[in-house]
Amino acid sequence: MSNVIRFLEAMGRNPGIHGLTAADYAASVALLGIDRAQQQALLDRNPLALNDLLDGRPKMFLLINIPNPDDHEAIPGDDEDGDGVPDADEPPYEK
């Protein structure tokens, strides 16, 4: 894991770090041993530039798809009980 990521994680874990003076923040960034462009992105607090420098993804999405039971259409031969719900989607039950 890169020093930049460790630094950002430490900032997120420690609320006291958010109150650093600009000079203390710059000194912390200087101690990371990272290249100048990464240092400058951190000092500028520029997440887009830092993401590019770390070869991050431009965008990430999280999608949750919850199927609506009314949207199911029975496949011919898959609704033997005639209730309109495909038998494969019905919970198992004892006969």
C-alpha positions in Angstrom: 0.0 0.0 0.0 1.3 3.4 -0.9 2.4 6.0 1.7 -0.3 8.3 0.3 -3.0 5.8 1.0 -1.7 5.2 4.5 -1.5 8.9 5.2 -5.1 9.4 4.0 -6.3 6.5 6.1 -4.5 7.9 9.2 -6.2 11.2 8.6 -9.6 9.5 8.4 -9.0 7.5 11.6 -7.6 10.4 13.7 -10.0 13.4 14.1 -7.2 15.4 15.8 -5.2 15.4 12.5 -7.8 17.6 10.9 -6.8 20.5 13.2 -3.2 20.6 11.9 -1.8 24.0 11.0 -0.9 24.4 7.3 2.8 24.2 8.3 2.3 21.0 10.3 0.3 19.5 7.5 3.0 20.4 4.9 5.7 18.9 7.2 3.7 15.7 7.5 3.3 15.4 3.7 7.0 16.1 3.3 7.9 13.1 5.6 5.9 10.7 3.4 8.8 10.1 0.9 6.5 10.5 -2.1 7.1 12.2 -5.4 6.7 15.9 -5.9 3.5 15.7 -7.9 1.8 13.6 -5.2 3.0 16.0 -2.5 1.6 18.9 -4.4 -1.8 17.2 -4.9 -2.0 16.6 -1.2 -0.9 20.1 -0.3 -3.5 21.5 -2.8 -6.0 19.1 -1.3 -6.8 18.1 -4.9 -8.5 14.6 -4.9 -8.8 14.5 -8.7 -5.1 15.1 -9.3 -4.2 12.6 -6.6 -6.5 10.0 -8.0 -4.9 10.4 -11.4 -1.4 10.2 -10.0 -2.3 7.0 -8.1 -3.9 5.4 -11.2 -7.3 5.3 -9.4 -10.6 4.7 -11.1 -12.3 7.9 -12.4 -15.7 6.8 -11.1 -17.1 3.9 -9.1 -20.7 3.0 -8.8 -22.6 0.7 -6.4 -25.9 -0.6 -7.6 -28.3 -2.7 -5.7 -31.0 -4.4 -7.7 -33.9 -5.7 -5.8 -36.2 -7.6 -8.1 -39.9 -6.8 -7.9 -41.9 -10.1 -7.6 -44.6 -8.7 -9.8 -42.1 -8.3 -12.7 -41.6 -12.1 -13.0 -43.2 -13.8 -15.9 -43.7 -17.5 -15.9 -41.7 -19.4 -18.4 -44.0 -21.9 -20.2 -43.9 -25.1 -18.2 -42.5 -23.3 -15.1 -45.8 -22.4 -13.5 -47.4 -25.8 -12.9 -49.5 -24.6 -10.0 -50.9 -21.7 -12.0 -50.4 -18.9 -9.4 -48.5 -16.6 -11.9 -45.2 -17.0 -10.0 -42.5 -19.2 -11.7 -42.1 -22.3 -9.7 -38.3 -21.7 -9.6 -39.0 -18.4 -7.7 -41.3 -20.0 -5.1 -39.9 -20.9 -1.7 -39.7 -24.7 -1.2 -42.5 -26.2 0.8 -43.4 -29.7 2.0 -46.1 -31.6 0.2 
